[in-house]
Amino acid sequence: MSELLHISSNPHIRSTSSTNSIMMTVVLALMPAAGFGIYNFGPRAGLVILVCIASAVLTEFLFGLCRKRFTIDDLSAVVTGLLLALNLPATIPLWMAALGSVFAILVVKMLFGGLGQNFMNPALAARCFLLISFPTAMTNFVCDGYTGATPLAALKAGEQVNILDMVIGNISGTIGETSMIAILIGACILLLTGVIDLRIPASYILSFAVFVTIFGGHGIDIAYLSAQLAGGGLMLGAFFMATDYVTRPITKKGQYVFGIFLGIMTGIFRLFGPGAEGVSYAIIIGNLLVPLIEKVTMPTAFGYEKGGRHER
């Protein structure tokens, strides 16, 4: 009998997917949004993307050099830099973009132990840091012919918006959030490859739609609801950032709760807050509540001892 026992350290069940392969898939899935952003806003958008990625990778390399342990080969720094760039306007000064990447990697990721230890999404944390520190630069969307407020800001002001332009992406905004089509193409790549599932994105989008329908003041207005869904970073956040393996709940019920919470918080920020967005702050707050969500939704063990007797 003893010959059948093999003791080893955890994990005892291993996936055939590596961190490197998962991150590479995420990078490929983000290419449609990144490519359209460069097409939409010009070479300046591509330069912002390169600066963010290079700064993120360099920061992680230098940190690894100090502690003599390198982790840049897992491509997580590339994903963080790319996601941050897609959440920035193409007009942002390059030094601010680089600062955001340094903050994301050094402060949010590496100082908390590296990949798997960060308590919130590094790219969104950096975006919020830049929004608080440089609000004017972060809300300057005047670039290559696109002027004025974003569609969500116009919608909040009671103005009419062109929904087809929002779906295609012929609007102002951050580099990666404008084209709903490009984002959904990337989302399909993640879903078909099994990198993510629909639990968080579907519960997020559905709960947001219900909240906006009830509290938006427009009733069941398909045009208004479509504009809310297509505008801002909702789709980008739902499929690419709320689904982050490290900062999402690990329990299935918890993922539904997490998605519903994000939908409600995004609706509150958009409808009752001073700004027209809310995805970044909603996900960051949700990340902070993940330990509590997991504790509440953790499945009960099949067998446990309670009150001096065994229960099954």
N, C-alpha and C positions, 0 to 999 in steps of 0.2 A: 504493500500500500504506500509506503514512504517513497517508493520510486516514482509514484504518480504525482507527487507534490513538487512543484517548482516555485520557489520563492524569488520574487524580483521586486524592484522598486516600481512605484506607479509612474506614469499611467499604465494600466494593465490592458486597456483597449486603445489601439492606435489607429489613426486614420491614414489612408493612403495619400491624402492631400497634405502638402507641406505649407508652412507659412509663406515661403517664397512663391509657390504656385498660386496660392490664394491672392496674394498681393498683386501678382502679375495679372491675374484675371480682373481684379478691380481696376488696375491701371488701364487695361484694354477696354473695360466697360466705360471708363470715363473719357475715352478718346473722342467719341461722337460729340459730347458736350464741349470738350476742350477745342476740338477742331472747329465747331460752329462758332465758338466764342472768338477764335482768331479770325474766322471769316467775317463775323459780325462787327468786330471792333478793330480789326486791323493788326499789323505786326506788333503794336504795343502790347496787346493782350498776350501774344506769344512770349514776349520778353518778360512780362510779369510772371508767367508760368515757369519759365526757365530760372528766374531769380529765386522764386519760392522753393522750387525743387532743389536747386543747387545749395541754397542756404540751409535747408533742412538736412540734406545729406552731409554737408560739411560740418554742421553743428554736431550731428551724431558721431561722425568720424573723429572729431577733435575730443569729444567726451570719451569715446572709446579709447582714444590714444592716452588720455590721462589715467584711465583705470586699467589699461592694457587688456581690454576686452571689446572686440569689434562686432557690431550687429548690423552694419549697413547692408549686408548681403541679403537680409530678409525682405528688403524693399519697402518696409513699413514707413521709412522716412520719405521715400518717393511718393507714396500714397498721401501722406500727411501734407507734404508740400504742394502736391497737385490739388488736393481738396481745398486747401487754404486759398490757392490762387483762383480757383473757380468761384470762390466766395468773395473775391475782391473786385472792385471796379478796375477797368483797364487804365484809368487815369491816375491811379495811386502812385505816389513817388516810389521808386524802386527800393530806396533804403527802408521805407516803411514795410514793404512786402518782405524784405529780408529780415527785418526786426520781428515781424509776425512769425516767420518760420523758426527763428531762434527761440522765441518764447514758447512756441508749440513743442519743439523738441526738447529744449533744455529744461524749462520750468515745469511743463505739464507732463512730459513723458519720462525723460531720463532721471530727473531728480526724485521721481517716485518709484524708480526701479526698472524703468524701461518698458518695452512692449509687454502687455499683460498686467501691468501694475498701475497704469494711469487711471485715475478715477473719473475722468471726463474726456470727451473727444478732443484731442489736441488741436485739430484744425479749427473747430468751432470755438474752443477756448481762446485761441489766438485771434480769431475774427472778432469776438466780443472784446478782447483786450484792445484791439485796434479801433473798434467802434467807440469805446470809452475814451481812449487816448487821443484819437484824431478823427472826431466826428465829421468835420467838414470834408476831409480828404476821402473818407469812407463812403460819403453820400454824394460824391461828385461823379455823375454818370454822363457828363457831356463828352462825347467821343465820336469822331467820324460821322457826323451828321445827326446823331441822336442827342436831342436837347430836351430840357424840361424834366418834369417829374416822371418817376416810374409808373407803369400802369396801376399798380396797387395804390400808390399815393394819389393818383388821379381818381381812382375808384373811391377811395376814402373821402375825397373832397366832393364827391357827388357827380363827377364828370363821367362821360361815356368813354369806353375803351374798345379797341378792336380786338376781339377775342382770337380771330384767326392769326393776327400778327403775334399775339401772345403764345399761341400754340406753336407757330413756326419759329418764332424767336426774333422777329424784326422789331425789337423794342430795346429800350435802355435798361440797364441793370448791371449786375455783376457778370463776370466773364462766363460763368458756367450755368447760370440759372435761367437764361432767357428762353432757350428752346426746349419746350416740353417734349417735342418729338425726339430730340437728340438724347435727352435724359432717359426717356422710356426705352429707347433702343439699348442704351447701356444697362438699364434695369433688366431687360429681357435676357441679356448676356449673363448677368448674375444669377437670375432665376433658372435659366436652362443649364447652367454649369453647376447648380446646387450650392453656390456660395452663400446665397440667402434664400429665405422662403418668404411667404406672403403674410405671415402672422403680424409682424410689426408694421410694415407698410400699409397693409389693407386696413388694419384697425386704426391706424393713424389717420389715413385719408378719409375713411368712412366716418369716424367720430368727428373729425373737423368739419366735414360736409353737413352732418346733422346739427352740430353746434351753430354753424353759420346760418343754416336754414331757420333755426329756432330764434336765434338772437340777432341776426344780421339786419332785421328790419325790412327785408325784401320778400319775406315768405318763401314760397317755392318758386323762385325766379331762376330758371336754368341759366340765363345769360350771366347773371350776377355770380351764381355759384361756380360756373365754368371759369369765369375770370379769377375768382379766388383760388381755384385749384390750379390754374395754369400760371398764375403770377407768383413772383417771389421765388424763394428757394424751397417751396413745399415738397415738390417731387424730388429734388436733389437731396433734401434732408431726409425724406421718408425712405428712400431706397439706398442711399449711400452713407449716411451718417447715423441715423437712428438704428441701423442694423449692425453697427460696429460690434464685433465679437467681444471686445474687452469691456465696453461700457453699456451693454444691453443686459437685461436679465437672462439667466441661463434656463429658467423654468419656462415651460410652454405657457402656462396660465399667466406667469409674470410678463411674458412678452406681449400678450393681449392687453394686460393692464397698463403696461408701459406705453403701448401705441395709443390707447384711449386717452391716457393722461396727456400725451404730447398733442393729440388733436384738440383737446379742450384748452390746454395752455396756449397753443398757437392761436386758437379762436379768440381767447381773452386778450392776448397781446394785440392782435390785429383789429378787433372791433372796439375795444375799450381803452387801449393804450394810446400814447401820443404818436407812435410811429405806425407805418403801414405794414411792417413785417412782424416777425416774432418767432420764426422757426429756430434760429440759433439759440435764443434764450430759453425756449421751451425744451430743447434737447439737452442743454446744459443743466437745467434744473432737474430734468428727468434723470440724467446721469447720476446726480447727487442722491436721488431717491432709490436707485437700483438696489442697494443692500436691503432697504426696508421692504421693497417689493418682493425680492427673493425670499426674505424671511417669512412674509405672509403667505406666499404662494408655493412654498416648498412642499412637495408631496409627502404624505405621511408614510412612514416605513411600514412594510407589510406586517412585521412582527415587532413588538416592543413590550417592555415591562412597565406596568403601571399599577400602583396600589398593591404591590406584593404578589401579583399574578401575571401570567403571560396572556396577552391578548392577540388574537389573530383576526 
